Amino acid sequence: MWGLVTFAAMIPMVLVNPFIGYLADKFQRRRILQLMFFINFVHNLGLAILYFFDLILAWHLVILAFIQGSARAAQMPSGQALVPNIVPKENLLNAVALNMSTVHATRLLGPLAVAPFLSYIGSNENSINGTDLAFSICTGFYALNFIFSL
């Protein structure tokens, strides 16, 4: 099952990326990013609600993984194409390198930094479990991301 969920999350990279690259050149990149931030927020909120009420089924995960993968596939080229609009040409190479290192560092260090905290919180019988807290925090960050992009 996890293979199917992973496939559903990754296949949009192949299917969506070429079209989004074109759209990022044709339309306002900022608007595309705002839409993707909103889709990420709604996706995570839906996943949190399904999890909180113990309604989540395997097919929910596959569909939500595809939605999340599509949003990420659209967000990446739009965000990368926005960098030259923000940074002076002489600093462009450094900005692209910093942007990509930040993306990869947060993917690695974020879960490592949060895991002990969630484990500690989840071990207390009177508190919400770590997964509930993780969904709540992620949903909040996606909401802030969308709000600050307006």
N, C-alpha and C positions, 0 to 999 in steps of 0.2 A: 504494500500500500504506500509506503514512504517513497518508493521509487516513482510511483504514479504522481504523487504530490510534487515531488522534486521536478519531474518532467513537466508537469503543468506550470510550475513556476519558471522554468528555464526556456521552454519553447517560445514564449513571446519575444525573447531576445533575438531569435532567428526570424520570426514572422513579423514583428512590429518594428524593429530597429530601422530597416531600410525606409519605411514609410515615414516614420517620425523624423528621421534625418532630413527628409525632403520638407516635411511640414515645419520643422524648426527653422529652415531657411526661408520658407514662404510666409509664415505667420509670426506673431510676436512670441518670442521664446519665453518671456516672463509669463504670459497668459497660459502657455502650455504647462509651465512649471506649476502655476497656481492650480490648474485643473488636476494635475497629477498629485499635488499635495492634498487636495480635497479628496480625491479618490483613495489615497492612502489612509486618510483619516476615517472615511466611511467604511473602508474595508476592515480596518482594525477595530472600529467600533462594533461592526457586525460580528466579527470573530469574538470579541470580548463578550457581547450579549449572548451569543450562542454558548460560549463556554460557561459564563456565570450561571445560566439557567439550565445547564447540563443538557442542551439540545443538540450539541454538535455531532454530526455524523460524518462518515468518511467522504461522502460526495460533497459535503460542505467544504471540506478542506481542499479538495481538488479544484472546485470552482473558485474559492477564495485565493488559492495559490496562483491560479491563472490570472485573476484580476490583479493581484499584487505584482506578479511578474510582468504583466502588461504595463502597469503604472511605472515600474522601475525601468523597463525597457524604453519607455517614452521620456522618463525623467532624465536619464543619463545623457543622451545626445543633446537634449535641450539645454541642460545645465552646462555641459562642456562648450556648447556653441555660444553661450552667454558670456563666457570669460573674456573673449576678445573685445566685447562691448564695454567692459568694465575697467580693464587694465590697459595702461599705455603699451604701445607696441614693443618698446625696448624691454619691458618687464614681462612680456607674454610667456616666454618659456619658463621662467621661474614661477609664474602664477599657475600655469598648467601643471607643473610638477608638484607644487604645493597643494593644489586642489586634489590631485589624484592620491598623493600621499596621505592627505587628511581622510579621504574616503576609505582607503584601505586600512589606515591605522584605527579608525573608529570601528570598522567591521571586526577588527581583531581585539582591540582593547575594551570596547564597550561591554561585550558580554563577560569578559574576564573581570572587569571592575564591578559589575552588577551582580554576578553570580553569588558571591559570598553573602551579600546583603539579602538577596532574595531567599537564599537557603536559610539564613538566620531568621528572617521574618516568617517564612513558611514553617519553621520548626515549632513555633509557638502555637499551641492548640487554640488559644483564644483569638488569634488574629486571622486575617484572610491569608490564604496560602500564597506562595511565591508566584505562581502562575497568574492568579487574579491580579496581584500587584503589578506584575510585568505588563499585562494587557492594559491596565489602567494607566500606567506611566507612559507606555508607547502611544496610547490613544491621546493622552494629554500633549505629548510632544508633537504628534502629527497635527493636532489642532493648533498649537502654537506656531508650527511651521507654516500652516496655511494662513493664519491671521497675520503673521509678520511679512508674508509675501504680498499682501494686499497693498 
